Amino acid sequence: MTAARAYKLQSTTRCPCCGADRIVMDIDAAKTWATVAYQRHAGFTVKDGEITVTGICHAGTNLAAYLMNAETMGPRREVSG
């Protein structure tokens, strides 16, 4: 399973969060180790047999902020300013 996860990182050429291009890839399938990084700061590695986060893409955070703002707008669609 770990080798499959290393190959998964190898085959992911774009950030799964925002689609940014991959800029760094290092893989050793024999040792079942891999790491990737993308233009907008997202990064992943295989650690203890699992794909884990090494850098966070801001796309998800920006979406969350947008949704929280939209959720808290009053009926007049208030605009801060």
N, CA, C and O atoms as a GROMACS GRO file, in nm:
protein
  324
    1MET      N    1   0.082  -0.120   0.000
    1MET     CA    2   0.000   0.000   0.000
    1MET      C    3   0.086   0.126   0.000
    1MET      O    4   0.053   0.223  -0.067
    2THR      N    5   0.197   0.125   0.075
    2THR     CA    6   0.281   0.244   0.082
    2THR      C    7   0.340   0.278  -0.054
    2THR      O    8   0.348   0.395  -0.090
    3ALA      N    9   0.380   0.177  -0.131
    3ALA     CA   10   0.433   0.203  -0.266
    3ALA      C   11   0.326   0.266  -0.352
    3ALA      O   12   0.355   0.356  -0.432
    4ALA      N   13   0.203   0.221  -0.339
    4ALA     CA   14   0.092   0.279  -0.415
    4ALA      C   15   0.074   0.426  -0.379
    4ALA      O   16   0.042   0.508  -0.466
    5ARG      N   17   0.094   0.460  -0.254
    5ARG     CA   18   0.080   0.599  -0.211
    5ARG      C   19   0.195   0.684  -0.263
    5ARG      O   20   0.176   0.800  -0.300
    6ALA      N   21   0.314   0.628  -0.266
    6ALA     CA   22   0.428   0.700  -0.324
    6ALA      C   23   0.404   0.725  -0.472
    6ALA      O   24   0.431   0.835  -0.521
    7TYR      N   25   0.355   0.625  -0.544
    7TYR     CA   26   0.324   0.643  -0.685
    7TYR      C   27   0.210   0.742  -0.706
    7TYR      O   28   0.208   0.814  -0.805
    8LYS      N   29   0.114   0.745  -0.614
    8LYS     CA   30   0.004   0.841  -0.622
    8LYS      C   31   0.059   0.983  -0.618
    8LYS      O   32   0.019   1.068  -0.698
    9LEU      N   33   0.151   1.009  -0.526
    9LEU     CA   34   0.212   1.142  -0.520
    9LEU      C   35   0.289   1.171  -0.648
    9LEU      O   36   0.285   1.283  -0.699
   10GLN      N   37   0.359   1.071  -0.699
   10GLN     CA   38   0.436   1.088  -0.821
   10GLN      C   39   0.344   1.126  -0.938
   10GLN      O   40   0.382   1.207  -1.022
   11SER      N   41   0.226   1.069  -0.943
   11SER     CA   42   0.137   1.092  -1.057
   11SER      C   43   0.053   1.219  -1.043
   11SER      O   44  -0.013   1.260  -1.139
   12THR      N   45   0.055   1.281  -0.927
   12THR     CA   46  -0.025   1.402  -0.905
   12THR      C   47   0.057   1.524  -0.944
   12THR      O   48   0.136   1.575  -0.864
   13THR      N   49   0.037   1.570  -1.066
   13THR     CA   50   0.117   1.681  -1.118
   13THR      C   51   0.060   1.818  -1.084
   13THR      O   52   0.126   1.920  -1.102
   14ARG      N   53  -0.063   1.821  -1.035
   14ARG     CA   54  -0.128   1.947  -0.997
   14ARG      C   55  -0.182   1.935  -0.854
   14ARG      O   56  -0.220   1.827  -0.810
   15CYS      N   57  -0.183   2.047  -0.785
   15CYS     CA   58  -0.233   2.050  -0.648
   15CYS      C   59  -0.377   2.000  -0.645
   15CYS      O   60  -0.461   2.049  -0.720
   16PRO      N   61  -0.407   1.903  -0.560
   16PRO     CA   62  -0.544   1.852  -0.552
   16PRO      C   63  -0.642   1.954  -0.492
   16PRO      O   64  -0.763   1.933  -0.499
   17CYS      N   65  -0.591   2.062  -0.434
   17CYS     CA   66  -0.678   2.166  -0.376
   17CYS      C   67  -0.712   2.276  -0.475
   17CYS      O   68  -0.828   2.317  -0.485
   18CYS      N   69  -0.611   2.324  -0.550
   18CYS     CA   70  -0.633   2.442  -0.634
   18CYS      C   71  -0.588   2.424  -0.778
   18CYS      O   72  -0.620   2.508  -0.863
   19GLY      N   73  -0.516   2.318  -0.808
   19GLY     CA   74  -0.472   2.294  -0.946
   19GLY      C   75  -0.337   2.355  -0.981
   19GLY      O   76  -0.296   2.349  -1.097
   20ALA      N   77  -0.267   2.415  -0.883
   20ALA     CA   78  -0.135   2.473  -0.910
   20ALA      C   79  -0.037   2.365  -0.955
   20ALA      O   80  -0.050   2.249  -0.918
   21ASP      N   81   0.060   2.406  -1.036
   21ASP     CA   82   0.160   2.312  -1.087
   21ASP      C   83   0.252   2.260  -0.977
   21ASP      O   84   0.282   2.331  -0.881
   22ARG      N   85   0.294   2.136  -0.994
   22ARG     CA   86   0.393   2.078  -0.903
   22ARG      C   87   0.528   2.140  -0.934
   22ARG      O   88   0.563   2.157  -1.051
   23ILE      N   89   0.604   2.175  -0.831
   23ILE     CA   90   0.736   2.235  -0.852
   23ILE      C   91   0.849   2.150  -0.795
   23ILE      O   92   0.964   2.168  -0.834
   24VAL      N   93   0.818   2.059  -0.704
   24VAL     CA   94   0.919   1.971  -0.644
   24VAL      C   95   0.862   1.830  -0.637
   24VAL      O   96   0.747   1.810  -0.599
   25MET      N   97   0.945   1.734  -0.672
   25MET     CA   98   0.907   1.594  -0.653
   25MET      C   99   1.033   1.515  -0.623
   25MET      O  100   1.133   1.527  -0.693
   26ASP      N  101   1.028   1.435  -0.520
   26ASP     CA  102   1.136   1.345  -0.486
   26ASP      C  103   1.071   1.214  -0.447
   26ASP      O  104   0.986   1.211  -0.358
   27ILE      N  105   1.111   1.106  -0.511
   27ILE     CA  106   1.048   0.976  -0.485
   27ILE      C  107   1.152   0.866  -0.487
   27ILE      O  108   1.244   0.867  -0.568
   28ASP      N  109   1.136   0.772  -0.397
   28ASP     CA  110   1.214   0.650  -0.395
   28ASP      C  111   1.115   0.537  -0.372
   28ASP      O  112   1.087   0.499  -0.258
   29ALA      N  113   1.062   0.484  -0.481
   29ALA     CA  114   0.958   0.382  -0.471
   29ALA      C  115   1.008   0.256  -0.400
   29ALA      O  116   0.931   0.189  -0.331
   30ALA      N  117   1.136   0.224  -0.416
   30ALA     CA  118   1.190   0.106  -0.350
   30ALA      C  119   1.184   0.121  -0.198
   30ALA      O  120   1.160   0.024  -0.126
   31LYS      N  121   1.207   0.242  -0.151
   31LYS     CA  122   1.200   0.268  -0.007
   31LYS      C  123   1.062   0.318   0.035
   31LYS      O  124   1.039   0.354   0.150
   32THR      N  125   0.970   0.320  -0.062
   32THR     CA  126   0.833   0.367  -0.040
   32THR      C  127   0.828   0.504   0.027
   32THR      O  128   0.761   0.524   0.128
   33TRP      N  129   0.903   0.596  -0.032
   33TRP     CA  130   0.910   0.732   0.019
   33TRP      C  131   0.889   0.829  -0.096
   33TRP      O  132   0.940   0.807  -0.206
   34ALA      N  133   0.815   0.936  -0.070
   34ALA     CA  134   0.793   1.038  -0.173
   34ALA      C  135   0.756   1.169  -0.106
   34ALA      O  136   0.701   1.172   0.004
   35THR      N  137   0.788   1.279  -0.175
   35THR     CA  138   0.744   1.411  -0.130
   35THR      C  139   0.719   1.496  -0.254
   35THR      O  140   0.792   1.486  -0.352
   36VAL      N  141   0.616   1.579  -0.248
   36VAL     CA  142   0.585   1.671  -0.357
   36VAL      C  143   0.548   1.807  -0.298
   36VAL      O  144   0.501   1.816  -0.185
   37ALA      N  145   0.571   1.912  -0.378
   37ALA     CA  146   0.531   2.047  -0.340
   37ALA      C  147   0.476   2.116  -0.464
   37ALA      O  148   0.515   2.086  -0.576
   38TYR      N  149   0.386   2.209  -0.440
   38TYR     CA  150   0.318   2.279  -0.548
   38TYR      C  151   0.340   2.429  -0.536
   38TYR      O  152   0.380   2.478  -0.431
   39GLN      N  153   0.314   2.502  -0.645
   39GLN     CA  154   0.342   2.646  -0.652
   39GLN      C  155   0.280   2.727  -0.540
   39GLN      O  156   0.342   2.822  -0.492
   40ARG      N  157   0.163   2.694  -0.496
   40ARG     CA  158   0.095   2.776  -0.395
   40ARG      C  159   0.108   2.717  -0.255
   40ARG      O  160   0.017   2.729  -0.174
   41HIS      N  161   0.219   2.655  -0.228
   41HIS     CA  162   0.262   2.612  -0.095
   41HIS      C  163   0.208   2.478  -0.045
   41HIS      O  164   0.249   2.435   0.063
   42ALA      N  165   0.120   2.413  -0.115
   42ALA     CA  166   0.075   2.281  -0.070
   42ALA      C  167   0.190   2.183  -0.084
   42ALA      O  168   0.272   2.194  -0.175
   43GLY      N  169   0.195   2.087   0.007
   43GLY     CA  170   0.296   1.983   0.000
   43GLY      C  171   0.247   1.857   0.067
   43GLY      O  172   0.168   1.862   0.161
   44PHE      N  173   0.294   1.744   0.018
   44PHE     CA  174   0.254   1.614   0.073
   44PHE      C  175   0.376   1.524   0.077
   44PHE      O  176   0.469   1.538  -0.002
   45THR      N  177   0.375   1.431   0.172
   45THR     CA  178   0.479   1.330   0.181
   45THR      C  179   0.417   1.200   0.229
   45THR      O  180   0.304   1.198   0.279
   46VAL      N  181   0.490   1.091   0.213
   46VAL     CA  182   0.447   0.963   0.270
   46VAL      C  183   0.523   0.945   0.400
   46VAL      O  184   0.646   0.941   0.401
   47LYS      N  185   0.449   0.933   0.509
   47LYS     CA  186   0.509   0.915   0.641
   47LYS      C  187   0.432   0.807   0.714
   47LYS      O  188   0.309   0.811   0.722
   48ASP      N  189   0.504   0.710   0.767
   48ASP     CA  190   0.442   0.597   0.837
   48ASP      C  191   0.335   0.530   0.752
   48ASP      O  192   0.232   0.486   0.803
   49GLY      N  193   0.361   0.522   0.621
   49GLY     CA  194   0.271   0.453   0.530
   49GLY      C  195   0.149   0.531   0.485
   49GLY      O  196   0.066   0.478   0.411
   50GLU      N  197   0.136   0.656   0.529
   50GLU     CA  198   0.020   0.739   0.494
   50GLU      C  199   0.066   0.865   0.422
   50GLU      O  200   0.175   0.916   0.448
   51ILE      N  201  -0.018   0.916   0.333
   51ILE     CA  202   0.007   1.047   0.273
   51ILE      C  203  -0.030   1.152   0.376
   51ILE      O  204  -0.142   1.153   0.427
   52THR      N  205   0.064   1.242   0.406
   52THR     CA  206   0.039   1.346   0.506
   52THR      C  207   0.073   1.483   0.448
   52THR      O  208   0.142   1.494   0.346
   53VAL      N  209   0.024   1.586   0.512
   53VAL     CA  210   0.043   1.724   0.467
   53VAL      C  211   0.175   1.779   0.518
   53VAL      O  212   0.209   1.764   0.636
   54THR      N  213   0.251   1.845   0.428
   54THR     CA  214   0.373   1.914   0.470
   54THR      C  215   0.364   2.064   0.445
   54THR      O  216   0.443   2.141   0.499
   55GLY      N  217   0.268   2.105   0.365
   55GLY     CA  218   0.245   2.247   0.337
   55GLY      C  219   0.100   2.266   0.301
   55GLY      O  220   0.038   2.179   0.239
   56ILE      N  221   0.044   2.380   0.339
   56ILE     CA  222  -0.099   2.401   0.323
   56ILE      C  223  -0.128   2.492   0.205
   56ILE      O  224  -0.068   2.598   0.191
   57CYS      N  225  -0.222   2.450   0.121
   57CYS     CA  226  -0.271   2.531   0.010
   57CYS      C  227  -0.373   2.630   0.065
   57CYS      O  228  -0.461   2.593   0.142
   58HIS      N  229  -0.361   2.753   0.024
   58HIS     CA  230  -0.452   2.856   0.075
   58HIS      C  231  -0.588   2.853   0.007
   58HIS      O  232  -0.679   2.924   0.050
   59ALA      N  233  -0.605   2.774  -0.096
   59ALA     CA  234  -0.734   2.769  -0.166
   59ALA      C  235  -0.846   2.728  -0.072
   59ALA      O  236  -0.953   2.789  -0.072
   60GLY      N  237  -0.824   2.626   0.008
   60GLY     CA  238  -0.926   2.582   0.102
   60GLY      C  239  -0.956   2.685   0.209
   60GLY      O  240  -1.071   2.704   0.246
   61THR      N  241  -0.853   2.752   0.259
   61THR     CA  242  -0.871   2.855   0.361
   61THR      C  243  -0.945   2.975   0.303
   61THR      O  244  -1.033   3.031   0.369
   62ASN      N  245  -0.911   3.015   0.181
   62ASN     CA  246  -0.981   3.126   0.117
   62ASN      C  247  -1.128   3.092   0.094
   62ASN      O  248  -1.215   3.176   0.115
   63LEU      N  249  -1.156   2.969   0.053
   63LEU     CA  250  -1.294   2.926   0.034
   63LEU      C  251  -1.370   2.929   0.166
   63LEU      O  252  -1.484   2.975   0.172
   64ALA      N  253  -1.307   2.881   0.273
   64ALA     CA  254  -1.372   2.881   0.404
   64ALA      C  255  -1.405   3.023   0.449
   64ALA      O  256  -1.514   3.048   0.500
   65ALA      N  257  -1.313   3.118   0.430
   65ALA     CA  258  -1.338   3.257   0.467
   65ALA      C  259  -1.453   3.315   0.385
   65ALA      O  260  -1.539   3.384   0.439
   66TYR      N  261  -1.454   3.287   0.257
   66TYR     CA  262  -1.562   3.335   0.171
   66TYR      C  263  -1.697   3.280   0.218
   66TYR      O  264  -1.794   3.355   0.228
   67LEU      N  265  -1.703   3.152   0.246
   67LEU     CA  266  -1.828   3.090   0.290
   67LEU      C  267  -1.874   3.143   0.425
   67LEU      O  268  -1.993   3.164   0.446
   68MET      N  269  -1.780   3.165   0.518
   68MET     CA  270  -1.818   3.221   0.648
   68MET      C  271  -1.871   3.363   0.633
   68MET      O  272  -1.968   3.401   0.698
   69ASN      N  273  -1.807   3.442   0.546
   69ASN     CA  274  -1.856   3.577   0.520
   69ASN      C  275  -1.995   3.574   0.458
   69ASN      O  276  -2.084   3.649   0.497
   70ALA      N  277  -2.014   3.486   0.360
   70ALA     CA  278  -2.144   3.475   0.295
   70ALA      C  279  -2.252   3.431   0.394
   70ALA      O  280  -2.364   3.480   0.390
   71GLU      N  281  -2.216   3.340   0.482
   71GLU     CA  282  -2.311   3.288   0.580
   71GLU      C  283  -2.355   3.395   0.680
   71GLU      O  284  -2.468   3.392   0.728
   72THR      N  285  -2.267   3.489   0.710
   72THR     CA  286  -2.297   3.589   0.812
   72THR      C  287  -2.349   3.720   0.756
   72THR      O  288  -2.372   3.814   0.831
   73MET      N  289  -2.369   3.728   0.625
   73MET     CA  290  -2.425   3.850   0.567
   73MET      C  291  -2.572   3.859   0.602
   73MET      O  292  -2.646   3.761   0.597
   74GLY      N  293  -2.614   3.979   0.637
   74GLY     CA  294  -2.754   4.002   0.670
   74GLY      C  295  -2.839   4.005   0.544
   74GLY      O  296  -2.788   3.989   0.433
   75PRO      N  297  -2.969   4.027   0.562
   75PRO     CA  298  -3.061   4.029   0.448
   75PRO      C  299  -3.031   4.142   0.349
   75PRO      O  300  -3.070   4.134   0.233
   76ARG      N  301  -2.963   4.248   0.396
   76ARG     CA  302  -2.930   4.360   0.307
   76ARG      C  303  -2.802   4.334   0.228
   76ARG      O  304  -2.760   4.418   0.149
   77ARG      N  305  -2.739   4.220   0.249
   77ARG     CA  306  -2.611   4.186   0.186
   77ARG      C  307  -2.508   4.292   0.220
   77ARG      O  308  -2.451   4.356   0.132
   78GLU      N  309  -2.487   4.310   0.349
   78GLU     CA  310  -2.396   4.411   0.402
   78GLU      C  311  -2.258   4.400   0.340
   78GLU      O  312  -2.208   4.291   0.313
   79VAL      N  313  -2.199   4.514   0.318
   79VAL     CA  314  -2.062   4.520   0.267
   79VAL      C  315  -1.980   4.597   0.369
   79VAL      O  316  -2.016   4.708   0.408
   80SER      N  317  -1.870   4.536   0.413
   80SER     CA  318  -1.786   4.606   0.510
   80SER      C  319  -1.707   4.714   0.438
   80SER      O  320  -1.681   4.704   0.318
   81GLY      N  321  -1.670   4.814   0.511
   81GLY     CA  322  -1.593   4.913   0.441
   81GLY      C  323  -1.548   5.020   0.526
   81GLY      O  324  -1.481   5.112   0.480
   0.00000   0.00000   0.00000
